[in-house]
Amino acid sequence: MSEIITLAHGSGGTQMKRLIDELLTSTYGNDLLLTGDDAAVLELSELSDPGARLAFTTDSYVVTPHFFPGGNIGQLAIFGTVNDLATSGARPLYLSLGFILEEGFALSTLEQLATDIAAAALHAGVQIVTGDTKVVERGKGDGIYINCSGVGVIAPGRVLSGHNCKPGDAILLSGTLGDHGITIVSTREGLSFEAPIQSDAAPLSELVQAVIDAAPHARCFRDPTRGGLASTLNELARQSGTCMLVDESAVPVKDAVRGASDMLGYDLYHLANEGKMVAIVPAEEADRALEAMRRSPHGYGEDAAIIGRVVALDEPNLPRSTLTQAFVQTALGTLRVMDELNGEQLPRIC
Amino acid sequence: MDTAFLNKFKDPALSRGLVDRIKALSQQLEATPGNKTLNLMEVCGTHTVAIAKSGLRSVLPKNIKLISGPGCPVCVTANNDIDRIIAATRLPQVTVTTFGDMIRVPGSSTSLQERRAEGASVEVVYSPLDALNKALENPEQQIIFIGVGFETTTPLVAATVKRAQAAGIENFSVLTAHKRVTPALDALARDSDIALDGLILPGHVSTIIGSRPYRFLADCYGIPSVIAGFEPVDLLLAITQLLEQIVSQKSSVEIAYGRAVHEEGNEQACAVIDEVFTPAQATWRGLGAIPDSAHVLKDEYARFDALRRFDLQNLTEPTVEPRGCRCGDVLKGIMAPSECSLFGTACTPAHPVGPCMVSGEGSCAAYYKYQIEV
């Protein structure tokens, strides 16, 4: 095989078959994928339980650089899709994987990604059961784009939705904010900081499951990816007709991330995360939920904290005639709006 | 980066102590005959954001009003200059490189961001040296760097131009709209429309120019002035020192940001500015033409001056000022952003009319983002 992707690899002919067989399916294949049929045929026995439901999600991954401290685009695709399923309370089961490769992309890089994808799927407990590979001409892609869809099954009786948040509920965050966002910016722009920062990319379905077991009335889960915590909390406020009040001093942030973010003029609440979960749970279940997060496998929740609470629109602390939105209680004891990211996040001049 | 040391400047207990001191001083001032609301102006965009973000206004006594001045370099850039910057994207075989802030700023009919979407070559860089490297890597392409900013960024651009000259690089130039802070402060101090009781002077610029160039503010105009840092404790300390000056009826230029700013500034950075740039008249949005308030390239460096190298005049569209936009008055501190009739309705960060709503450091964007009402 040649050492780079050529248009022939997407032609449907022998080169494409060799690429798929020798490099992709041989790395992350399984019985379902290896049947070689056009559609994966799945037996979902869990779905036969009355009240069990199917969760289905899709996401596309276009991040550059393709490799960054703490992860890469392939692993991110698996974990990102798994986490989207996890927020619904589903047990993630099967994924599809679609590659759009640019002519000239190094096969060795694709091989490395395939190996990491296989490890990520194994770690997250999911199988890749169908896929697609296309090649676009040089200059028409950014090396590699990945689309990943996934299905999972939600146990009967489990209803998680942003509409469920009620005044008094606790807001939990599973760990430090902004690690992924700052890692990507600093890698992309060649900025280096004294303390190493790495992406937090991680699969969180076990963490969500642990919280649900400890806090059976958990209202909802969200992974604060693009747009950061600010988008997540403002969206939840709008959905449930409440306000979200975050105590700034309770939000876990690594010193290096805070420093880098201050220096670049970024808002911590706008930074993307790839291994963090926000949970809204009733106040009386908050401590148990926190404990469950902190003890969940692989240490993904070890820095978890209760960072605030859901409040009613007429909460006395809030400005009068406020909208359903998120607020931050600053270290000075003052209140400010946690605004949503507008446009691209841009570094400032000085 | 010693984060434990830096965190001290966010310390709530230290902040509360300073707030108490400020309250005591303001009560003393209220008790004096002819007392009035005190207008303290910050002239740095990063201060505007830091004040809004920390919610400082709501802990200050009612008779202390913080107003925002012309401190955002993007905001003070006149429309005509922005149109000229956009015109550079219409040159053949040219890549326009810029700091991120400029990309969304609307000119008379378009912005760098829109031009990029239309296919023009526009790239965001973090340093002028990145632009110079692009010039080295792409010898067939002309790389123009947009030089916007106060004395904080000017030394970087000056050093880059010197490096380009030393290396004999032919395809690199700078389109300058650099501003100098002190002539603008002089214009503000002279302006009878603006009553200033104290100035919170910019921390970043002062790391370069030091405190001496501001002395005229106290000596000629009797305006209490304090150079401030960017954390809540820094800002509260600066406000405390301003009130102390007002109470004692003595004006001076003080430094409340000693960990970064020294009286003499950064002499090396000033020297490189003086070597490459020379003062000239600039037009500021809101403040109009101010003598000596620009930094333009000296004749020895003319070949790195995009304005002299390319004919941008024919590519620049006629300048149209946005209707109803009061950015000029906001930049002078005559009106608060929320007093503009377009604020929050016709003009929002998603659909900005004027630059003060575009830049992350613009007063309008800060007031909108943190929902500050005046």
Interface residues (C-beta under 8 A of the other chain):
Chain A: E189 L191 F193 E194 A195 S249 D255 A256 R258 G259 G265 P319 T330 A331 L332 G333 T334 L335 R336 V337 D339 N342 G343 E344 L346 P347 R348 I349 C350
Chain B: M1 T3 L6 K10 D11 P12 S15 R16 V19 G45 T46 V49 A52 K53 S54 G55 L56 S58 V59 P73 V74 F99 G100 D101 M102 I103 R104 V124 Y126 V148 G149 F150 T152 T153 H204 V205 P232 P349 A350 G360 E361 K369 Y370 Q371
